[in-house]
Amino acid sequence: MKFTVNWLKQYVDFDLSVEDLAERLTMLGLEVDAVTPLYQALSKIKVAKVITVAQHPQADHLSLCTVQVGEEVKRVVCGAPNVRPGLLSAIALPGVVMPEGFKIKKSKLRGEVSEGMLCSEKELGLNDSHAGIIELPESCVAGQSLRQALNLEDTLIEVDLTPNRPDCTSVIGVAREIAAFSGSSLKLPETSGNIPAAGSASFSVEVLDNVLCPRYAAQLLRGVKIGPSPAWLQRLLTAVGLRPINNIVDITNFVMLEYGQPLHAFDFNKLSGGKIIVRRALNGEKITTLDEVERLLEPDMLVICDENKPAAVAGVMGGGGSEVDNSSCEILLESAYFNPVSIRRTARRLKLSTDASYRFERGIDPQGTIKALNRAISLMVRYGEATPAGSMVDCQGTMPEIKPINFKVQRTSNLLGADFTLEEISTMLNAIEVTSTKVDEDTLLVTPPSFRVDLEREIDLVEEIARLKGYNEIPTTLPTVPMTFSSQAEDRLLRRRVSRIMTGLGCSEAINYSFTDPADFDKLALEENDHRRRTIKIMNPLSEEQSVMRTTLLPGLLENARHNINHQNNDLKLFEIGKVFLPVDGQQQPLEEQHLCAVFSGRRQLDGPPVHFGTPLFDIYDAKGIIENLLNEIRLEAHFTMDSEAPYSAQGLFLTIESAGKYLGELGRLSPTVLKAFGIKEEVYFLDL
């Protein structure tokens, strides 16, 4: 967002240097990216009064002029057709560097000495006009700096906005922020709409999709005179990086920057049937936009159409077929509120980002539509001789709801670490036009204004209080809450500790997906009534192999073991600590249990005795030893019981583990049937806690 300091001062009074203003805006959350003095090159260009004009003896299209610059009189050769005695213009004297970078020198033109150059507006960098030299108002004084004479002593500020502050995509929005911290009143333009209309409006508006277009307003203007914008408007648009086009288009751009409400002007005589239809695009429909690119529309894109065809891509860009040009005399002016998600999707699919889409997709003020439209109409009446035809058409659907928020004063004080009173908070909120009603001594019922679409929760208002108070003004305080670990924190510490112990026992940790294949339960030979067969299904699984939430960690580790053994890594000590998800009758959410599972294969010790002494292989006693070491480290006494075999265990090699009479888990050797089902050709021992 770009604006100038003088432009800002039209809406709010403040007495800050440019540096202090930039710092204050940044502290308010509007990060200032750049501060650029404007028209500095024009400080050395002077106002000159033409005294005499004579024909150049050697050239038909050149004139010999004498001009007064302060107390001096200079002789200048000029080729402008509008040079004449008494004219006040601008002169660049020898030594001056022009905005375009070239240096003026005293020279001879067709044998005549020229002591400077009378300048056009294009040469001065004010606009693209180069039909003649600039004509200055009579209030200017010969010899005066041009920058001072035209009141161009201004500074451009560029602000990098976060997506949650669409209200500050306008100069008035930024001015509102300054008014809030400075205590000044906001000075808004007159937008009452009390402009006399002539005749009746010979057009209609039909909105076929109130979801994507909750509000659409339009006004027909007749007798419009298309021409250049006034100099102040051209200079303002040029300063913020927009190219002046004509008075009508420039006014729509100006109001967009002023209010944050994009507008669009149609040449009414280019619209078929005198009708506006707001609808979704038809399949295969195309439009040639103002950038002369033909674009294929998709059925979920919102378009503004006449009776036969699309005239604009809603909220993004107009169509070339209804463009305002020098022959236009009847203008249909549009101001609307479009669904932000729809505009964002359309702009991205068309790969077309505009100033309008930038604002619409962030969310403009739903109630600002008519204000901006009336403002533009008044400017077009003034600078384009337009006359409103009939009354304005305003189609409204279901507008976004503004929900009141319960706001607790004490909670705000606790969160920010500073004491606030209810009256103090109410005053701060009123400064940004947030209304509040006292509920009790600690509660305010707060209603955000329509332009603050980012204020939805109490914590959003707490942030506003911190901004308005000033982050530097809030004292640094230590937390007053007791520093205790939650059960989740204790679980994380225990998990970390168990992981370290297992790693210290020579095991490597694996991390697998929480999804598994229902076929894994058949591979494990689980009985049909085994609780581990009851699973939570994924609504949109990536594949059948990841279609349910796991109820045991063992299949994932066996897949890891198969992969390693197939790659000649037979000596394995793998473990995983993770959650399993067990359905609970009558509850929507599953029971999430933290499990430790491990698999072992191959040699007992990789750094054991020399090969010629033989290499002992891992057995059930080694697995039992690992469990005993682990439980001893976490201060649990284990009791092992030889149990009847589990379906997936080898005969006689299955133990259950208990501690203080509570079941902890199991360990054993996997049966050859299970190993074959998983594609493993080595003996594998497992434990599951």
N, C-alpha and C positions, 0 to 999 in steps of 0.2 A: 504494500500500500504506500503510495507516494502522495505527498501534499506539501504545500509551501507554508511557511510561518505566517505570512500576511493573510493567506487564505484562511488559515485556522483562526486568526484573530477576528474574522468577520462573524464568528459564532460564539466566541468566548473571550472575555478580557483577562489577560494575565500579564504579569510583569516579571518575566524570566528571560535570562539570556538564552541563546540557542543551545549552548552547552548544558545549562541547567535543565532546559526543557527536554533535551534528549535523555539526560540521566533520569529524570523523573518518569518519563514514559517507559524507559527500560525497567525501572523498579516497579511500575504498575503492571508489568507483564507484556508490554508492547515493545519488544526488543528493537531498538534503533540500529539499523544496519549501516546507514550512510547519512552523512550530513554534508550537503554540497551547496556552497554559495552560488547564486544564480547571476548570470550576465556580468561577471566580473570584467570580461573583456570590454564591456561597454562603458566602463568607468573612464577610459581614456579617449573615448569618442565624444565629440562635443556637439552641442547644438549650434547650427550655423544659420544665419539669415541671408538669403540671396538678395544682393543689392542690384546688380545689373546682369543682363543676359544678352549676349551678342552671338551672331553666327560665326562659326569657326571658318576662317578663310580657306582652309584646305580640305574641309570635310562637310558634306551636307547634313550628316546626322550627329554632328557634335556642336556643342555650344561653349562659348567662352564666358565664364561667370566670375563675378567678384562677389565674395561672401564675407560677412562680418562674423568673426569668432571672438567674442569678448571685445577687447579694445583693438584687436588686429583685423586687418582686411587681407584676405587671401585670394589668389587667382587660381581658379580650378577649371579644368576641361571636363565637361559632363555630356553624356550621351542620352540622358533620360528625357523622354518626351514631355514630362510634366514639370520640368524646371521652369521657374518664372520669378520675376522680381517680387519681393515681399514674402516669398515662401520660407517657412522655417523647416529645416531638414537637419540631417546628421552628417558630420564630416569627420573623416579619419585623416589626421595629419601625418606627415612623414615620421616614421619610427613606430607607429601604432601597429600592433599585431592584431589582425582581424580574428573573429571567432573561428573561421575556417582554417586559420594557421598562417596565412601569408602576411608579409610585412609591407606596409605602405612606404613608398619612396617618392621623393621629388623627381619628376621625370618630364620628358617632352612627348606630347602627343601631336603628331603631324606638324611638328615645328613649334608648337606652343607649350610653354611651361605650365605644368599643373602642380600646385602645392598641396595636394591632398586628393581625397576622393569623397564625393557625395554618395551616400550609401542607400541601397534598397533594403527592404525588410528582410529579404533572404540573405543578403550579405551580412546583416546584423544578427542573423540567427533567430529572428523573431517569428517568422513564418516563411512559407514558400513563395510569397509574392515578389516578383522581380520585374513587374511591368514598368516601374519607375522608381524614383528615389522616395524615401519615406517622407510623408507629410505630417509634421508635428503640430499639435494644437498651439493656439496663440498664447497659452499660459506659460509656454517654455521660454527661457531666456537665452539669447545668444551667448555662447561661451560656457554655458552650464553643462555639466556631465550628463550624457544621455541617460545613464543608469538612474541618476537622481531625478532628471526631468520627467521621465516616464514612470517614476516610482517603482523601479525594477530592483531596488535594494532588498532582495528577498533571499531566503534560504530554502532549499529543497530538503525534506526529511523523508527517508525511506524506512518503513517499519516492516519487520518480518513477523507476520501474524501467525499464531498457532491456530489449528483448525477449529478450536472451540470458541473463537471470538469473531464470528461473522459480523457482529455489530460494529466492529472497528474497520470493516472494509469500506467505511465512509468517513468523510471529513467530519461530519456531525458526530459520528460515533467517537472519534478521537477527541473532539471538542468536549463531549459529554464527560469523558474521563478526566480531562483537565479541570472542568467545572467542579467535578466531585472533590478533587483534592485541594483546589484553590478557594472553594467557597463562592465562586462567581456564578452568575446566572447564565444559562444557555440561551443564546439569541438565535431563534429559528426563523427562517423565511416565512412569509405569509403564504399559507396553502389552504385557505378557506374555500377556494373554488368559486368565489363570487365574481365571475366573469360573464358579462352579458352574452347570451347565445342568439344566433340568428337562424330562423328557419327550423327545420326538423332534421333529425338524423335519418338518413336513408340507408341504414345498414342494420344488420342483426348479428348477434353472437350466439352460437350454440355450443355448449361444452358437453361433449359426449363421455368424458372420463373425469368425474369429479374427484377421483382418488389421486390421479397424477396432476390434476389442475384444480385445486380447491377454490381458487379465485382468479377471475379474469375480468379486467376492466379495460374499456376502450373509449376513445373520444374522437369524433370526426372533426377535422379542422378544414375550413374552406378559405379560399383567397390567399393562400400562402405564397409569399415571395421568397424564392430560393436565392440565396446570395451568400457572400462571405459573412462569417461571424464577426461580432465586434472585436476590436483589437485586444481588449482585456481577456476575452474568452479564448481567443487563439493563443495568446501568450501563456495562459494558464494551462491549457491542454498540452501545448508544446513542452512546457516545463515538466509535466508529469509523464511525458513519453508518448502522448497520443498525437496523431496527425490531424490537424483541422481539415474538415472536408467541406461542409457547408453549415449554414446556421441551424438547420433542423437536426442533422446528425450530431453536430457539436453539442447542441442543447441536451440531447438524450445522453450523450457521454458525460456531460457536466453533471446532470442530475444523478446519474449512476454513481459518480464519484462523491457527490454531495450527500446523498441519502443512502447509498448502498443498494438501491433498487434499480436493476437493469430495466431499460425501456426499449421499445422497438417501434420505429416509424415505417409504415407501409405507404406506398403510393396507392391511394384508394382507387384511382382509375385503372390500375393494373390488376385489381382483384376482381375475379369473375363473380357476377351475381350479387355484388354488394353484400357479401355474407362472409362471416368468419366462423369456421368450424374447428373446434379443438378436439382432436381425436388421436388414437394410435395409428401409426403408419400401416398401410396395407402391405401384404407380402409382395416383395419385388418392386415396391414403389421407390422412385428416385427423385432427387432434388439437386439442382445446381445452386450451391450456396454463394454468398457474396464474394468469396475468394476464387470464384470461377472454377470450382471443382465439383464434378458430378458425384454425388454420394448415394450409395445404395442403403436404403432404410430398412430397419428390421421391425417386425410387428409390435414389439413392446416399446418402441420409441414414440414419444409424444410429438405431434406436429401441429402447426397452425396452418389451416387450409382455407382456400376460398371455395367456391362451389365446385370446382373441377380438380384442383391439384394442391399439393403442399406449397405454402408460401414462406414457411420458415420452420427450422428445427427448433422446437420450443426450448427456450432458455439457453440455447447454444449459439445459433447464427441464423440470420435471415436468408431468404432466397434471392437470387439475382433477378428473378422475374418481377418482383414487387419493390425493387430498390428505389429509393428517393433520388431523383436526379434534377438537373437544372430546369427541366420542363414540368416538374411536379407542381400542382397547384392545390390538390386536395390530399390531405394526410390523415391516415388513420393511426392514432397513437395508442400503443399497447402498454399496459402495466399489469403484471400478473404475479401470482405466487404458484410456483411449480414444486412438485415433490422432489426434495433434494436427492434422494437415492436414484430416482429416475433420471435426473439430469446428469448425475455423476456417471451412471452406467452408459448413457447415450454418448456423452463426451468422450469417454474412454474407447468405446467401440468405434466411433467415427475418427478417433485420434485427432480430436479437434478441441483444443482448450482456448477459451476466450475469456475476456474480462467478465462477461455475463455468466458463463458457466461456473467460473471461479466463485462467484457470489451465490448463485442459486444452489450449487451442490453443497455449500456449507450451511445454508439455511438463512434466508433473509427474514426481515420482519413481516409476518403475515398481515399485520395491520398497517403497514407503511405503504401499501400499494396506491391508495388514493392520494395520500399526501404528495408522493413523488409525481404522480400523474398531474395533479393540479399545479405543482411547481413548474413542471415542463410546459404545461399549457400557457401559464402566465408569461413565461419567457418567450414562447413562440408567438404569442400575441404582441409582445413588446418588440422583438427583434425579427420577426418574420411576417408581421402584419396579418397573422392568422385570425380567423373568427370561428369560435366553436359553433358547430351545427347541431342544434338540438341538445338534449341532455346526455350525460355520460351513461354508458352501459356498464353495469357492475354485476357479474354473475358469481354467486357465492355457493360453494358446497359445504362440506364439513371441514371447518378450519381446525388447525392444531389446538388442542385443549391446553390451557394454562392451569396447572394444578397448584393450589396453595401448599406451602411447606411449613411444618411445625419446626420451629427453630428454638433450641435451648441455649440460654445465655451461659449457664454454668458449664455446660459441655464445651462450648466455644472457648471459655477461659481455660479449661483443663487441657484442651487440645493445643492451644497456642501458647500456653505457659504465661499468660498475662491476664490481669483482671479487667473485665468489661462490665459495664452496667447495661441494663435493658435500654435506658434512654440513649446511651452512647451508641449502642448497636443500631437502634432505630434511626438515629440521625445519620449514621454512615450509610445505611441502606437507602434512606430517602434521597441521599445525594446522588445515587445512581438510578433513581426513579423506581426503586423496589419498594412497594407499599407494605406496611406492616401494621398489624392490629394486636394489641396486648391481650393475651389469654389469661396469664397469671404473672406472678412476680418473676418467673424464670422462663416464660414461654411467649414467643411471638408467632402469630400466624402470618406468614410472609407470602406475598404474591409477586412473582417476577414480572417485569414488563414484557410485552410481546417481542421486543427486539433482542432480549437476552434468552435465546433458545438453549443456552448452555447451562442455565440454572434449573436443575431438576431435583437435586437432593440437598439435604441439610449440609453435607460436607462441602458442596459447591458454595454455599453462603458463607461457611467458615473461611474458605479461601478468599472470598471477597472482602471479608473483614480484615484478614491479614494484609491483603493488597492495599486497602484504603488506609489502614493504620500505618503501613510502611514496615516492610520486613526489618529494616534497620532500627525501627522504634520498639520492636518487641524484644524484651530482655531475654538473655540466655539463661535458662533455668535447667536444673537437673531433674530427671523424672522423679515423680513422687510416688509412683506405683511400686508395690513390692516386687523385687526382682526374683521371681520364682519361675521355675521351669514348668511349662505345661506338660500334660501327659504326652503330647505329640513330641515335644522336645526330648523328653526322657526316652521315648521310643527310638528317636533318631540317634541318641547317644548310645543306647544298647545295641542298635544295629551296627553302628560304627565300631563298637568294641568287639562284637562277635566277628565282624569282618577282619579286624586286625588279628584276633586270635587264630582264626582259620588260616589266614595268610602266614602267620608265624609257624603254623603246623605244616607248612609246605604246600598248601592248597592255593589254587588260582580261582579268582572270582569270575563268574560269568553273569551277563545281564541279557535276559531274553524278553521278547514281547509278552504282554499280559494276555494275548490272544492265543488260542490253540485250535487244533483240528479235532472235531468230535471222534474221528477214527482212531485217535491216540488211545482212547479208553478201551477200544477193542484190542489194540496192540498190547495194552497192559493186562489184558484178560480180566478186567474188573467185572464183578458180578453185576447182574442187571439191577439189583436193588442197592448197589453201592452208592452212597450219598455223593460221591465224586462224579457220578454220571449226570447229576442234575446241574445244568449249566445255565448261564445267562447268555442269550443270543445277541450278537451284534446286529443292529438294524441295517447298517450298510457296510458289510465286511469287504475288505480288499480282495479276499479270495475265500474259498471253502476251507482252506488250510488255516485260516485265521478268523473263523466265523463265530467262536464262542469264547467267553472269558475262562481262563484256566482255573481249575479246582485243585490242581497239584502242579508242583514245579518239576516233577520227574521227567515228563516227556520232553521238555525243552532241553534238559541236561543230557538226556540220552541222544537227542539229535546232535548236540555238541560233541558227545563222545564218538558217535558214528563218524562225524566229519573229521575229527582228529585221527581216529584209527585208520580211516581210509587214506589219510595222508601220512601214514607211517609213524604217527605219534601215539604209540600204544600205552605209554606211561602217563596216566592221568590222575589228577586229584582236583576235580572241579567242584565248586560249590556256588550256590546262588541264594541270596536273601531277597525275598520278594513277597508280594501279596497274592493270595488266592481269593477267589470270589465265590462264596457259597450262597445259594438262594435261601431266603427265609420266608416261610409261609406267612401270607397276610401282609407282607411288607414289599414296597416297591424297590427299595435299595437292598443289595446283597450284603451279607456279612463279609467284611474284609479282614482276613487273618494274615499275619506276618509269619512266613515259614522260612526255615533253613533246610535246604536239600543239597545233597552232595552225591557224587558218583566217583568210584575209584577203579582203576584198572592198571594192569601191567606190574612193573617192579615196585617193591616196597620202598627202596631208597635208590635214588639216581646216583648218589655218591657213595655206594656201598663198596664191598670188597671187590678185588680184581675178578675179571670175568672167569678166570680158570678155577676160581673157588665156587662158582655157581652163583646165580642171582635169585634170592628169595622173592617170590611173587606176593603181591598184596593179598591178604586174606581177611576173614571176618574179625579176627582179633585185632588187626590193625585198625579197622573201622571202629571197633569198640574202644580202642585206646584213644582215638581222636575224639570220640564223644566224651569219654571220661575227662580228658584234658580240658575240653571246652567247658563242660559243666563245672568242673573244679575251679576254673578261672572266674566264672560268674557266680560262684558260691552256691552251687546246687549239687546235692548228693544224688547220684543216679543209681537206680536199681534195674537190672536187666533180667528179663524172663524169656526163656525159650518157649515160643508160642506155636500154635498150629500154623502151618504155613499160610501165608497170603497167596492169592492166585498168581501173583507175579514173582514169587520168591522160589528159590531152589529148595528142595526137600531138606529139612533139618538145619537150614541156615537162615533162620528168621528170628529176630529178637524184638520184643517191645521194651520201651524205656519208660520208667516211672520215676517220680520224685515226690516224696512226702505223700504218697498215695494217689498222685495225679498223673494221668497219662501225658507223656511228653512227645512220644513219637516211636519210630521203628527203624531198624536197620537189618540188612541181610544181603544175600546174593541173589541177583535176578535169575529167573529161570531161563533155560536155553530157548524155550518157546518165545518168551518176550524179547530176548536178544535177537532172535532170528527175525521177528516181526519188525524190529527197528533196524535191521541190517547190520548188526554188530557181531563180529566173529570172535571176540575176546570175552573172558570172564569179567563181569562188572559187579561191584558191590555198591550198595546205596545206603543212605541214611536220610530220614525225613523227620524234622522236628517242627 
